[in-house]
Amino acid sequence: MEIKGKIINVQPLQTGEGRNGMWKKQDYVLEYNLDSQYPKKMMFNLWGDKIDQFAIKEGQDVKVDFDIDCREYNGRWYNDIRAWRVEAAVLVQQGNNFAPDDMPPPPPPTFDSSEFGGESNSDLPF
């Protein structure tokens, strides 16, 4: 899944040791639907080397690719939103989020025939 928004909070880094060795995890709060009257918030996390690889900062506009998983612990169920890619996004027009690939193409150049010794557009019969 993919979502675009603004990082509004970076939680403290969590570390520990498990059966497979040392681990680290960091949670981030993303605000999305910024062009809506009621923006929504979502918390996602990064594990291990991805924390340093993406170096997410508070206030940054991002596009997040993530998976949602559910797990059981002591008879209770928990959702886990784990990001696997985070990219910088460009905000355009008061909160509409676009990644660089989503940007519309620029308009075609205008042609003025008078620059090339031709007649101007005002002399056209229609």
Secondary structure, DSSP 8 states (H G I E B T S, - for coil): -EEEEEEEEE---EEEEETTEEEEEEEEEEEE-TTSSS-EEEEEEEETTHHHHH---TT-EEEEEEEEEEEEETTEEEEEEEEEEEEE-EEETTTEEE-GGGS---------GGGGTS--GGG---
